[in-house]
Amino acid sequence: MITTNDLHSDEYALWLQFKNGDLKAFSFIYESYIGVLYNYGRHIFHDDCLVKDAIQDLFTDLWRNRENLSPTTSVKYYLFRSLRRRIHLATKQNNLFASMSEITFAVTGSNNYEEDIIENELKKEQIDTLRIAILKLPERQNEVIRLYFFEGFDFEEIAGILQVNEQSARNLFYRSINKLKQHLSLPA
């Protein structure tokens, strides 16, 4: 059984290999995270070109400055935080406003065709309602929901990405959940 500590030590070893100039380690990091970075970037900012440029610049700078980078036990956390900072800097420089893009969900079905149709329609309605409620949240609340539920970050990591203390990240998360409950008319 692989533990969280094993994953952290594996990522630490991978990061060290990359920092020492191992092109395979760099390629592995790139291939492993390019998709989730792109999706996260698109949720931070809706400009496809800006997000792609920010990711390309991020990896170019990582390779160029690899020897001077800090060690990390979570490559994903390091990349998310770096990409978020790059996108926010780019949007400030261009004097643009950030917007959130649509969240997509996968729907799974059962073995009965008629039940599948009914279940998928109900799930689609629920998903659409939830998507609309999430999109109605203020940008920071939307982002904390995405980081927690869709990207699997804990509160300490979210605090680092958002550049706030951990308690502020928790408070933002719980305010977001309460706001979603209000939008969905659920009991608090």
C-alpha atoms as one frame of an Amber mdcrd trajectory, in Angstrom:
protein
   0.000   0.000   0.000   1.396   3.399  -1.001   1.170   6.005   1.731   1.081
   9.797   1.471   4.669   9.873   2.747   5.719   7.521  -0.082   4.105   9.828
  -2.638   5.828  12.850  -1.115   9.207  11.103  -1.087   8.681   9.959  -4.699
   7.861  13.512  -5.744  10.825  14.817  -3.786  13.126  12.338  -5.576  11.585
  13.219  -8.964  12.069  16.928  -8.255  15.707  16.348  -7.287  16.323  14.400
 -10.513  14.791  17.243 -12.496  16.855  19.836 -10.609  19.985  17.833 -11.448
  19.231  18.116 -15.169  17.472  14.795 -15.801  15.484  15.445 -18.991  13.351
  12.320 -18.448  12.274  13.590 -15.033  11.424  16.981 -16.556   9.445  15.301
 -19.359   7.614  13.147 -16.820   6.654  16.225 -14.786   5.503  18.011 -17.933
   3.442  15.075 -19.221   1.953  14.364 -15.807   0.778  17.904 -15.092   0.213
  19.706 -18.402  -3.468  18.703 -18.580  -4.437  19.629 -15.025  -2.431  22.849
 -15.237  -4.264  23.834 -18.403  -7.662  23.071 -16.841  -6.781  24.977 -13.688
  -5.422  27.903 -15.709  -8.629  28.070 -17.741 -10.634  28.281 -14.527  -8.510
  31.153 -13.327  -8.600  33.017 -16.618 -10.715  32.445 -19.717  -8.076  33.453
 -22.301  -6.801  30.241 -23.902  -3.699  31.865 -25.399  -2.701  33.530 -22.138
  -3.027  30.255 -20.227  -1.012  28.298 -22.801   1.673  31.000 -22.859   1.826
  31.064 -19.055   2.251  27.276 -18.925   4.917  27.302 -21.617   6.763  30.128
 -19.861   6.462  28.281 -16.555   8.103  25.128 -17.912  10.728  27.096 -19.829
  11.677  29.004 -16.696  11.616  25.824 -14.612  14.156  24.197 -16.902  16.278
  27.301 -17.195  16.359  27.943 -13.416  16.141  24.322 -12.214  19.360  24.419
 -10.227  18.146  27.365  -8.128  14.635  26.063  -7.381  13.575  25.170  -3.859
  13.022  21.510  -3.015   9.411  20.347  -2.863   7.496  17.263  -1.797   4.479
  18.207  -3.939   5.224  18.982  -7.564   1.527  19.606  -8.275   1.305  22.169
  -5.485   4.477  23.921  -6.694   3.224  24.051 -10.289  -0.296  25.237  -9.386
   1.035  28.008  -7.196   3.554  29.093  -9.844   0.961  29.044 -12.634  -1.553
  31.016 -10.577   1.060  33.671  -9.832   2.048  33.884 -13.520  -1.525  34.239
 -14.728  -2.335  36.921 -12.177   0.799  38.842 -13.103  -0.019  38.539 -16.800
  -3.580  39.739 -16.287  -2.385  42.701 -14.235   0.131  43.610 -16.921  -2.547
  43.400 -19.609  -5.132  45.121 -17.375  -7.662  42.340 -18.022 -10.318  40.913
 -15.744 -10.286  37.262 -14.694 -13.327  35.105 -15.350 -14.148  31.513 -14.581
 -14.871  28.961 -17.283 -17.475  26.250 -17.256 -16.927  23.214 -15.058 -17.561
  19.878 -16.713 -18.640  16.748 -14.971 -18.635  13.097 -16.034 -21.908  11.230
 -15.738 -21.943   7.475 -15.275 -24.896   5.182 -15.906 -26.395   1.821 -14.934
 -27.117  -1.278 -17.043 -30.783  -0.507 -17.813 -31.145   1.774 -20.851 -34.397
   3.476 -19.754 -33.093   3.981 -16.221 -29.890   5.396 -17.705 -31.811   7.990
 -19.694 -33.899   9.061 -16.700 -30.928   9.006 -14.318 -28.729  10.934 -16.760
 -31.396  13.590 -17.244 -31.802  14.000 -13.488 -28.032  14.128 -12.995 -27.704
  16.617 -15.846 -30.279  18.889 -14.219 -28.516  18.586 -10.839 -25.118  19.195
 -12.415 -26.395  22.203 -14.341 -27.924  23.610 -11.162 -24.685  23.029  -9.253
 -22.562  24.476 -12.082 -24.684  27.622 -12.148 -24.477  27.935  -8.360 -20.680
  27.544  -8.436 -20.352  30.115 -11.200 -22.437  32.566  -9.139 -19.839  32.443
  -6.370 -17.310  35.261  -6.159 -14.023  34.420  -7.922 -12.047  33.485  -4.781
 -14.857  31.298  -3.441 -15.166  29.583  -6.831 -11.415  28.983  -6.842 -11.297
  27.509  -3.324 -14.117  25.086  -4.231 -12.233  24.030  -7.359  -8.924  23.570
  -5.550 -10.507  21.507  -2.771 -13.007  19.317  -4.614 -11.624  19.073  -8.133
  -7.872  19.272  -7.580  -7.718  17.524  -4.192  -5.600  20.085  -2.338  -5.800
  20.290   1.451  -6.298  23.579   3.308  -2.600  24.125   3.924  -1.871  23.784
   0.194  -4.850  25.952  -0.774  -3.593  28.631   1.634  -0.219  28.534  -0.086
  -1.715  28.749  -3.565  -4.031  31.621  -2.624  -1.277  33.254  -0.554  -3.350
  33.503   2.617  -3.029  31.812   6.008  -4.617  28.390   6.508  -7.454  29.693
   8.690  -8.390  32.235   6.008  -8.464  29.421   3.435 -10.757  27.386   5.703
 -13.024  30.380   6.331 -13.223  31.097   2.600 -14.084  27.456   1.921 -16.863
  27.342   4.523 -18.293  30.672   3.319 -18.290  29.191  -0.189 -20.153  26.084
   0.968 -22.733  28.199   2.815 -23.178  30.397  -0.250 -23.688  27.293  -2.422
 -26.293  26.005   0.029 -28.098  29.351  -0.245 -27.993  29.258  -4.049 -29.266
  25.680  -4.009 -31.814  26.384  -1.227 -30.395  23.681   1.012 -30.628  23.772
   4.807 -27.473  25.244   6.366
